[in-house]
Amino acid sequence: MIDLIGNINFAADLWAGNIQNEMDARYVEKSSLTNLFTEHKFWGWAGLLSIFIAICAIFYFQFQAWEQEDQE
């Protein structure tokens, strides 16, 4: 009886494994962010640079505000 259950389990694993392999072979990544850096390199890097500059500006002006409050 245990051998029968083991054989059924083994067959089910093989069947599920084949389905998984077939699914993986047809899978194609479609990501806007990935395409931004591979197909439109200028706009991708320009956007990333603008985000970095914006974050730096936020920190700079926040520190300036804190320094002004400390001086008062």
C-alpha positions as a printed NumPy array, in Angstrom:
array([[  0.   ,   0.   ,   0.   ],
       [  2.831,   2.401,   0.852],
       [  4.516,   1.591,  -2.47 ],
       [  1.298,   2.427,  -4.323],
       [  1.037,   5.803,  -2.589],
       [  4.729,   6.455,  -3.292],
       [  4.281,   5.622,  -7.003],
       [  1.234,   7.899,  -7.277],
       [  3.112,  10.698,  -5.555],
       [  6.129,  10.213,  -7.872],
       [  3.91 ,  10.279, -10.997],
       [  2.14 ,  13.414,  -9.788],
       [  5.482,  15.139,  -9.208],
       [  6.659,  14.278, -12.713],
       [  3.403,  15.512, -14.258],
       [  3.466,  18.783, -12.279],
       [  7.146,  19.257, -13.12 ],
       [  6.464,  18.959, -16.853],
       [  3.709,  21.556, -16.654],
       [  6.035,  23.914, -14.771],
       [  8.796,  23.5  , -17.374],
       [  6.367,  24.218, -20.207],
       [  5.135,  27.362, -18.45 ],
       [  8.686,  28.627, -17.863],
       [  9.643,  28.179, -21.509],
       [  6.863,  30.484, -22.732],
       [  7.214,  33.156, -20.04 ],
       [  8.345,  36.572, -21.32 ],
       [  9.106,  39.481, -18.994],
       [  7.135,  42.611, -19.844],
       [  8.15 ,  45.35 , -17.445],
       [  7.878,  49.067, -18.129],
       [ 10.746,  49.842, -15.78 ],
       [ 13.045,  47.307, -17.428],
       [ 12.133,  48.63 , -20.873],
       [ 12.85 ,  52.158, -19.689],
       [ 16.502,  51.293, -19.036],
       [ 17.046,  48.906, -21.959],
       [ 15.107,  50.497, -24.815],
       [ 14.99 ,  54.172, -23.783],
       [ 18.307,  54.573, -22.008],
       [ 18.411,  58.369, -22.067],
       [ 14.955,  58.856, -20.526],
       [ 15.541,  56.134, -17.966],
       [ 18.793,  57.597, -16.696],
       [ 17.477,  61.173, -16.958],
       [ 14.473,  60.224, -14.827],
       [ 16.667,  58.471, -12.274],
       [ 18.991,  61.489, -12.116],
       [ 16.055,  63.875, -11.657],
       [ 14.718,  61.767,  -8.762],
       [ 18.169,  61.797,  -7.146],
       [ 18.498,  65.578,  -7.553],
       [ 15.007,  66.116,  -6.122],
       [ 15.813,  64.025,  -3.031],
       [ 19.103,  65.907,  -2.541],
       [ 17.269,  69.25 ,  -2.849],
       [ 14.702,  68.19 ,  -0.258],
       [ 17.454,  67.269,   2.198],
       [ 19.409,  70.467,   1.488],
       [ 16.457,  72.788,   2.051],
       [ 15.309,  70.847,   5.107],
       [ 18.74 ,  71.173,   6.684],
       [ 18.767,  74.889,   5.812],
       [ 15.417,  75.316,   7.578],
       [ 16.701,  73.484,  10.652],
       [ 19.856,  75.623,  10.765],
       [ 17.79 ,  78.802,  10.478],
       [ 15.569,  77.653,  13.38 ],
       [ 18.66 ,  76.892,  15.484],
       [ 20.098,  80.361,  14.841],
       [ 16.881,  82.071,  15.935]])
